[in-house]
Amino acid sequence: MPLALRTLLGFSFATALVCACGAADDTPKPEAYRPFKPVARPKVPEVRGVARINVDRFILAALEAKQLGLNPEADRATLIRRVCFDLTGLPPTLAEIDQFLADKSPDAYEKMVDRYLASPHYGERWGKFWLDAAGYADSNGYFNADSDRPLAWKYRDFVVKSFNADKPYDQFVREQLAGDELVGYAPGGDVTPAMVDALTATHFLRNAPDGTGESDGNPDEVRTDRFTVLEGNVQNLMNCLLGLTVQCARCHDHKFEPISQEEYFGLQALLFPVYNPERWTKPNDRLVTVGTQSELAVVQRKMEFIDRQVKAAQTALNVFADPLRDQLLDERLKDLPLATRVSIIDAVKAPKGTRKPAQNELLKTHAKAVEVGDDDLAKRFPEFDALRTQVKQTVAAREKERPKPPEKIAAFVETDPNPTEHHVLKRGLHNQPGVEVAPGALEALSKQNPFAIAPRPAGRVSTGRRTAFAKWVTAPENPLFARVMVNRIWQHHFGTGLVATTDNLGSSGAKPLHPELLDYLAAEFMQPSLRQPNLLPPFPRKEGGTESSAALSPSPLGGGVGEGLQPQPFSVKAIHRLILTSAVYRQTSTPHDKLAAVDPDNHLLARFPLRRLDAEAVRDAMLHVSGELDMHTGGPYVPSKRTPEGTVEIDEKAPGAHKRSIYLQQRRTQVVTFLQLFDAPSIVTTCGKRTPSTVPLQSLALLNAEFARARGKAFAARLVREAGDDSAKRLTLAFRLACGREPNRDEREVCETFLDKQRGVYAQDKDADARAWADLCQMVLASNAFLYTE
């Protein structure tokens, strides 16, 4: 972008912020905000209705004030499908459904919930929610350049593994803010296996767009690009962890939140030792090599030794080839005049950059004769062929001995022992430094939780700023830390958070619909009042007719057999269990007239909200039902490609093409079209909540997209394998796999009529029945019964 335009846009944006947020003296007092008050366990209200747990009492209290009550409990088929999609993003298998339906024990539902919480697929589902909220992407952004982040996937796998292991949320966040400091990393020092996870976690502070690897132009433009990275990561940090909008305070004191401009730049100062525009490292160079210094030295010596051997062998071959090449060239040019031969040979031997135009023209005229490759030499001279074969064997043998390159981590670490001070930028302008500012936190959240940086030990490079901030932000006294996370969890179970603006729990966000329940959940999150029972081992998952080992053995990303839900503070799984065992969650979604009149938007939750599957769940469930889902976990992303038609797709033949959507390339400017149609975000900043849409293109994609058509064919083939030729059995199996239940009478009649008509359409084809079933299966996957959870 031209500097003049960029500057103009920057000025306009700053001006717009001033207009939107007002003057600094309009800043209200922090005492006015409920979200900034400490979390206090509220008194559980008395209610007339039947409540399973305290969560229900808070909801019932609001309902009974409106002469409403909860809907009855949903049937078991509905509940297992709801729970399975919520916790794993996949539909339940037939074995899972049958086991739950057959379990007559009083705690059958609780055991079913525990099994899904123990599934390795839980981390894939909830890890994706976190990655969106944290602003994760596999590319750097920066307009259309949007270059690759080749090692970002390691952070993604760290997140999945952490959720599967139910790592305490406060520890999970501390590692992402200051993992390098917590494990004592020193630049140029040893990186042991025990340090890898903590260093990988710091990629959280690298998630914002960063195009400084492609940035060029004059110093002002480059400085702006670098400051933009710092600003983006501060925004990610505060949106994700504390649910606050802070970017307005870049130019002046925030109008709606108790955040001064000086405090905003104090937050920037936390990251300034790494994101200093005057001492900049390009994003793909911010790497840490795993291994001790002695181990790395051994590897380096071995690599250099093999390089020398390979070079010596190839040099010997070239020396042997040179006179043979001259001889072959002479033979090819023998019929030309001597003067011409001499001129051609001189042109061939002249370095490319020094050749005269006449020489280039001469080589072009005799191009076929002067092209003497190794294959030509091997064909003409058997002795060269024998030597070349020997050299190839020698090089191959040496390459087999070459050690693997040391593992590298894209981390956020401080390498400057004397970082420069940071300054407030006047009106947020990058070339207008003001007063010096110290690293700090927000005063409004620090009354019972002061921010303090411990003295830096002698010899340590890192400043300790981020460790101090990590302790401050995760402290139980921080009023927003727990509230933000339990609100996010509630949102993903009910479609809307207790505070609807998930990324903004401040004054400018929505008011809590059930504020006492929000505080109750936050208090339970920080200090559970009841011991939660251990998780049961997951039952086998049946994929495409065979038992999957994914649930029978530990996954590389965690969540295997025997991992229990411990009664620990900040257990995310414990909050899931608390919410999912409530009567509020277990009720039916059936609407009724009284509710429509009193609470048409269902804010009071007198019924369970009907919800469409999100983009990843639609794609993953289609692959799961068709028997094609690749259960392999982790590793580098599966690349996407843009077709000549402009759509972004995954090559069906590419390795990993049928892996879960979390493992597909998350490129900011190239979201897979099928996912984008179902509201998958492009991750420009963070995305704590998606905006669901219902548009014609979604239905058209389910009808016409190659991905959808391929799944219909595979689904039909699976029905043949597992149900044989019996049409009624196939239809029953199709609905059980896709919808978690058998078809009702109307659905069965409609499907049979459709099959008859389609067979007539394909009457001239040998595979008329197979094509009709493929069409039907595609229609089942496009139906509301498949796309929605009740």
N, C-alpha and C positions, 0 to 999 in steps of 0.2 A: 504494500500500500504506500503511495507517495507520502512523504513526510508532511507536506502541507495539509493533505487531507486527514492524515492520522492526527496531526496536531489540532486541526479544527474539530474533529470528532471528540478528541480528548477534552478540549475546552467546552464543547457543547454538553458532553456528559457531566462534567464538573458543574456547569451552570445548571443543568437539569436537576442535579442532586441538591443544589442550594435551593432551587425553586420547590422541590418536593419536600425537603426536610426542614426548611425554615432556618431561622437564625439560631445561633448558639444559645442566646438567652431564653429561648423557648423550651429548652430541655427540661422535662418534668423531673420531679423528685423520684428516686428509685423506690422509696417507700410506697409509691402508688401502685406498684406492680405486684400482683400475686406471684408470678413466676419467680421473682427475686427473693421471695420470703423462704426461709428454711423449710424443708420437708418435715412435716409433723404427722405422725400416724393419727388419722382422724377417728372419731368415735363411730363405730359401726351402727347405722340406724336400725331402729326397730321397724319391722314390716309385718303386714298381715299375711301376705302370700308365703308360699313355701320356697325357701332358698336353700340350695345345696351348700353354698359356701358364702363367705362374706362379700365376694364380688357381686353376687346376685342381690344382696341386700341394698347396696348402693343404687343399683339399677332399679330395683323394685320400689325404692323410696320415691324416686322421681316419677315412676309410672303410676304409683298409687295416688300421688298428688293430682294426677290427671284422670283418675278412675280407670286406669288401665292395668293390665297384668301381662305376664309373659305368655307366649304361645306354648302349647304342649311340646314335649320332646319329639324330635324327628325320629323316623324309623332307622333301624340299624344300617341298612344299605346306604341311606343318605348320609349318616354320620361318618361311616368309615371312608366314604369318598371325600367328604368335606375335610376330614382330618388328614387323610393321606395327601391330598393336594396342598393343604396348608403347610404341612411339615416337610414334604419331600418334593412337591411340584410335579408329582406323577400320579396316575390313577392306581387304585389298589389292584393287585393281581387276584385271580380267581381263588387261589389258595388262601390269600389273606381275607377275602370276603367270606369264604366258607368257614374259616376258623372262627372269625368273629361272630358270624350268625349262629354257629353251633355252640359257642361258649355260653353256658347258662349261669356262670358264677356271678355273684353280685358286683364284682369289680372287673367284669369283662371289658367295659369301655376304658377304664383306666389302664388296663394291661395293653389294650390296643394302642392307646396314645403313647405309652412308654416304648412300645416296639418301634413306632415311627420316629420317636425322638432318638432312639439308638441306631437308626438306619444311617449308613454312610451317605445316603442321598439327602439327609437333613442339612448337612453342611453346604451342599451344592445349592439347595434352595435358599437358605437364609444367608449364606455367603454372598449370593448375588444381590440380595437386598442391601447388605452392607456396602458392597462394592459400588452400587449406584449412589448411596448416600455419601460415600467417601470420594466420589468423583473419579473412579478408576477408569482407565482406558488403555488400550494397547498402542496408542499413537500419541504424538506430541501436540497435535492441533496446529495452530498458526496458519489460518486461511486454508488454501488448497494444498499447501505443502504436506501438512499432516503426516510427518515422517514416523517411522516405526519406533516403538519402544520394545526392543527385542527381549528384554528380561523382566518386563512388568508382570508376566504370568506367574512368576515365583511369589509375588505378593498375593495374587489371587489364590494360589494354592495354600499359602499361609493362612489366609482368611477362612477358607473352607475347612482346613484342618483344625483351626481354633474353634470354630463353631461345633464341629463334630465332637471335639474333646470337651466341650462345655467349659472352655477356659474362662475363669472369672472375668467378667466384662471390664472391671477396673484394671486388671493385669493386661488384658488384651489391648486396651487403649494406651496404657503406659508404655508398652513395648513399641507401639506405633509412633509415639511421640519422642521417645528417648531410648530406644532399644540399644543403640550403640553405647550410650553412656551407662546404662544399667549393667551391661556385661563388660564394661571396661575396655572397649575397643580403643586402640591407639593407632593413628595413621602409620602405615608401614610396619605394624606389629603383627603378632600372630592372630589368625582367625580360626578358632577351633570349631569343631562340629557343634559344640554347645552354644556357640555365639551366632550360628547361622540364622535361626528363626528370628532372633531379636533384631539382627541387622536387616533381614528381609522385611520385617514389619515396618521399618522406617520409610519404606517406599510410600507409605501413607502421605508423607510430607512432600512427595514428588508427583502427586496425582493430578495437579492442575495442569492446564495446557502450558506447554513450554516449547516455543518455536525458536529459541535462541540458537539452536544448531543451524537454522536456516536464515536467521536474521542477518541483514547486511544494511549498508547505507551509511549515513553520517553518524557521528557519535551520539547525537540527540536521539535519533531513531533507535539505535541499538540500546541505549540506556532505557528508553521507554519500554522496549520489548522485555528487558530484564526486570524492570520494576513490575511489569504486568505479571510475571511469574510469581514474584513475592506476594503481590496483592491477591492473586488467584488462590494461592495456598493458604493464606490467612482466611480468606472467605470459606474455603473448604473446611478448614479446621473448626471455625466457629459455627458454621451451619450444621456440620455433621455431629459435633460433640455437644454443643450447647444450644442448638436451635435458635441462633441469633443472627440477624442481618447486621453486619458491621461496616459494609462497604461505604455507606453514606458518611461515616465518620472520617473517611479519607480526606475530605475537603473541609469539614467543619464539625463541630459537635453534633451528635445525632439528635434529631428532634424528638423521635418517638421512643428511643431507648436511652437509658442512662450510660451512654458511652461517649466520652470526650474524644476530640481529635488526638490529643496527646496519648490517651489510652490506646487508641487504634495503632499508632505508630510504636507504642510500647509492645504491642502484639507482634508487629513486624520485626521488631528488634530481637524477638525470640529466635527467628529464622535468619536474621541478617548475617550471622557468621558464615552461612553457606550461600545465601542469596544476596551477596553484596555485588551490585552492578559493576563496581570498579575492580573486583577480583573474581571474575566469573569463570566457571567451568561449564562447558557445554553439556547438555543432559546425558548424552550417551557416553560421556567420559566420566561420569560420576559413579565409578565402579569400585567394588571392594573384592579382592581376590581371596578365596577361601584356602586356608592352609597355614601351617607354621612357617616361619622364615627358613628353617632348615629343610623342611619338606619341599618348599617352593624352589630352593636353591638346587636340590637334587634333581627335580623335574627340569629346571632350566638347563642344567649341565647335560642331562640326557638328551634334551631337544637339540641343543647346539651340536652335540656329538653326532647325532643322526643327520642333522642338516649338513654337516661337513662331509659325512660319508656319501650322502646322496649327491651333493654337489660335485664331489670328486669323481664319482662314477659317471655322471652326466657330462662332465668336462672331458673325461677320457674318451667318451663316445664322440663328442663333437670334434675333438682333435683328430680322431681316427677318420671322421667323416669328411673333414675339410678337403683333403686332396682328392678324395673320391668324388666329391661334389664338383670340383674343378674339372676332373676327367670327364664326368658325365656331361657337363656343360659343353666342353670342347667337342665331344662326340655329336651332340645335338646341333652344334653350330658349324660343323665341318664343311657344309656345302655353301656357306656364305663367304664373301670376300674377306681376306685377312683383315683389312682395315675395319670392316664392319664388326668382325668377331672381337677385335681388340676393344672397339668402342663399347660393345655390349658388355663385355667382361668388366671393363672399367666402371660402367654404370652399375652393374650388379654389386661390385665391391665397395662402391661409394656409399657412405652413410646416408640414410634417407633424407635427413635434413639438409644435406649439402649438395644433393643432386641438382644439376642444371635442367632447365626445361627440355632441352634437346635429349638429355639422358632419360628423363621420364617418358618422353614420347617414344624413344627407342625401346625401352622396356615394355611399354604398352603394346607396341607393334609385335614384339617377340615374346609376349607374356607366357604363352604355353611352353616355349623352349626354356625360358629362364627359371621357371618354377620347378625347383629340384627339392622335393620333400624327402623325408626319411623313408617313406614307402617306396619312392622311386629308387633310392639307393639300395634298399633291401632287395628289390627285384633285380637290379643290375649286378650287385656285388654280394654273393652268398656269404662272404666273410663278414661283411657289415651286418647282414641279417643275423648271423650267429652271435656277433658281439652285442647287437641291440637286444636280442632275447636275453642274453646273460645279464646285461645291465638292468633290464626291466625286472628280472627275477631278484637281483640284488637290491634294487630300490624297494620292491614290494616286501622283501624280507626285513629291510630296515624299517619300513613304515609300520609293519606289524609290531615292532618293538617300541614304536613311538608312544610315549605316555599320553593319556588324555590331557588336554589343556586344563589347567586348574579351574574349578568352578568360580564364576563371578556373580556378584550380587549387585543389582542396581539399588544402592542404599542412599540414605541421607546422613552424612557424617561431616563433622567439622574437622578441617585440616589446617586451619590458620591459627597458630598459637597466640597471635595478637590481633584479633578482629577489630576493625575500626568501629567507631561509635556511629550510631544512627541518629537521624534528625527528623523532626516534624517537617513535612513538606507543605509549604504555604499553599493553601487552596488545593492541595493534592498534586501540584505541578512537580514533575520529576526533576526539573532544573532549578527549583526554588527552595533550597534547604533552609530551615529555620532553626529553632533551638534544639539542642541535643536532647535526646530522649533515652531513658533507661528501659531495659526490658521489663515487662510487667504484665499484669492481668487486669481484670475489671474490678474497680473498687466496689461497685454495687453487689458483687458476688463474694466479696472478701471480708465482710464484717466479722464473720465467725470462722473465716478460713483465709488467714493472711498469706500473701504470696511472698516467698523469701528464697533467694538463691544462696545455697551453701557456698562457703569459700572453696575455691578451686585448689585441690591438692597439688603439691609440687610435682611437676613433670607431666601433668595431664594437659592435653591440648584442648579438649572440649570444654566449653564454658560452664556447663551445668545448668544453663538457662532452661533447656527443655525438660530436664529432670524435675526442676522446680515447678515448671508449669504442669507436667504430668501429675505430680503429687497434688497440686492445687486443683486441677480440673477433676480428678477422680475422687477427691475427698468426700466422705459422706456429708460434710457440711456444705458442699456445693449444691445449691438448690435446683440447678438445671440438669446436672449430669444424669441422674437417674430418671428424672421426669421425661427427658427427651427420648431415652431408650425405651422405656415401657410404653410411651405413647406410640413410638414407631412399631413396636411389637403388636400393640392393640390394633393399629391401623391395618397391618397385614393380615390380621385375622377377621376384621369386620369391614374392611374397605375404607374406613375413615377413622382417623385417630380421635382420641378423647379431646385433643386439640386438632382441629381439621388441618391447620397449616403446620405440617410435620416439621418443616425446616425453620419454622419461626414460632417459637413459644414466647416471644417477647410481647411488648405492649402492642406492636403493630400487627401481631398475628391474631388469629381467631380466639375468641374466648372459649375456655374449656366447657364442654357440654356437661361433664360430670367431674368437677374439680376435686371433690373429696375422693372419688374413686381413683383419679390420677395420683393423688398423694398416697393413697393406700397402697397402690401397686408399687409406687416408687419406694415407699418404706419397706414393703415386703422384699423388693429387689435388693435393697441394701442390707436388710437384716431380716431374714425369714423368721416368721413366728412359729412355724410348724416344720417339723422334719419331713422332707419329701422322700418317699420310698425309692429304692434303687430301681433303675431301669431294668427291664427284662431283656434278654438277648433277642434280636430280631428274628422273625421267622423267615424261611427261604423265600426269595422272590423268583417267580417263574416267568421267564422271558422266552417267548417264541417256542414254547413246548419243552424247554429244558430248565432245570433248576439253576438259577444263577448263583455263582459263588460270591457275588458282591456282598450279600448279606450274611454269608456263612464264615467269612474270614476277614481279618482286619484289612481295611482299605489303606492305600498309601496316604490318603487324606483323612484318616481317622474314622471313627464311628463303627468299629467292628464289634464283635461279640464281647459281652462282658463289661462294656463301659457303662458305669452306673451314674445316675444323677445324684450328686452328692449334696448334702444339706449345707451349702456354702453361700456366703453373701455373693451378690452379683452373678448368680446363676441364671443365664438366659433360659435354659431348659426348664428351670423351676417356674419361671413366669409363664412360659408356654403352658405348662401343666396346670397351673393355677387358673389360667383363662379358659383352657379347653375343657376342664372338668366342670365349669360353671353351667348352670341352667340357661344362662343367657346365650352361651355359645351353642348349646345342644338343642335349642328350640327349633321349631319349623320356620320356614320362610313364608308361610301362607299369609297373605294380606287379608284384612277384614275391614268392613265399612267403618266401624267406630275408630279404628286406628287411622284410617285414611282421613277422617274428619279432624281428628285431634292432632296427629303427628304425621302428616303426609310424607315427610322426608325421612321418617324412621330415626330421628335423632335420639329418641329415648330408648330405642332397641326393644320394642315390644314384639318384634319378630326378627329372625335372622335375616340379614340382607342378602338377597340373591346377587351373586357376583359372577361375572364372566372371568374365565381363566386369563391370566396375563399372557403376554406374547411368548415368553419362554415356555410356560406350561402348555400352551397350545401346540407348539412345535414338538416339545419333548413327549407330550402325551400321544401325539399322532404317531411318532416313531415307536413309542412303547406299545401302543395297541396293535400296530402292524407287525410287531415282533422284530423290529430292526434296530432298536435303541442300543447303541454301543455303550456299555457300562464302564469302559475304562475311564479312569479318573486322572486329572492333573496333566501337567506337561505343557509344552508350547501351544499357543492357540492354533486353531484350524483356520487357515486363511480364507478370506472372502475374495470375490472378484466382481468387477463391474462388467456386465454384458454389453454388447453393442446396442441393445435396446434401452440401456440406462438402468436396468435393475441390478441389485447387488445380491449375489447368490453364493452358495457353497457348492463347489464341484462335487457331484454325487460320487465320483470315483476317487476323490482325494482321501488319503488316510485320515481317519477320524471324522469323516463327513457326517456320520450319524451319532456323534457324541452329543452330550447335553449342551444346551445353548450357552451355558456359562463358559464353555471352552471354545466357543467361536470367537473369531477376531472382533474385538470391540474397538473399531476404528471410528474416530469422531465424525469424519465426513463420509463414512461408507458403512452405514448400518444395514445389515441384511434386510432386504426389502420386505420379506415375509414377516419378520419381527417388527419392523418399523410400522407396518400397516396395523399391527395390533398394539401400538403405542409404546414400543421399546424406545428408550431415550437415546439421544446421540451423545450425551454427557459432555456438554460444553462446560458446565461447572459441576454442581452436585444435583442429584435427583432423589430426594427422599420420598416423593410421592409423584406418581404418574397421573396424567390427566386422561382418564378412559374415554374412548370415543366409540361410536357405532356409525360406521360409514359404509357406503356401497362397495368400496374397494376391498373391504374385508371379505364380504361374501363372494365377490368376483375372484379373489385370490383362492378361496377355498374351492371354487368351481373350476378355475382355469390354470392356476399355477402348476408348473411341472412338479414342484415339491408335493403339492396336494394330490395330484394325479398318481404320482409314484407311490404315495402312501396308500391310496385306495387299492391299487393293484397288489401291493404287498399284503395288505389286510385281507383281501379276498383269498390270496394264496394261503395265508395262515389258517383261514376258516376251513379250507379244503384239507389241509394237513391234520387239523385237530378235530374236525367234525365230520369229515368224509363227505359223502354225496347227499346226505339227508338235508334237504332244504330247511326244514323246521329247526333242526339242531344247529345248522349254520347261523340261522337268524337269531336264535337264542344266544348262541355264543357271541355273536357280533355285539349285541346289546349289553351283555354282561361285561365284555372286555371294554367297550367304549363308554358305557353309561353306568356300570356298576349294578345293573339290575336286568331282569328279563323284560322283553317288550310287552306292553299291554295289548289288548285285543285290537284297538284301533291302529296302533303302530304296526302290528303284524299284518293286518289287512292292507294297509297302505304300502308296506314294503313288498308284499307278494304281488300286488297290482303293478307296482313299479317294475319288478323283475320281469313280469310277463310282457309289459310294454317294451322294455329294453331288449328282451330276446327277439321281439318282432323287429325292432330297429336294426339289429345285427343278424337278421335271419340268413343273410347270404354269406356270413362268415362261419368258418369252422369252429371258432372259439366264441360263439355267440353267448353261451351261458357264462363263460369266464368273464367276458367283457361286461355283461349285465351285472354280475356280482361285484366287479370292480367299481362300477358306477354307483351301485347301492352302498358299498362300503365308504366311498368318498362322500356320499350324501349323509351317511351316519356321522362321519367325522366333521361335517359342516353343520350338524344339527345343534339346536340349543341344548338338547339333552347331554351332548358331549361337551359343549363349550362353556356351560355354566355349572357352578356348584350351588346346590339349593341350601 
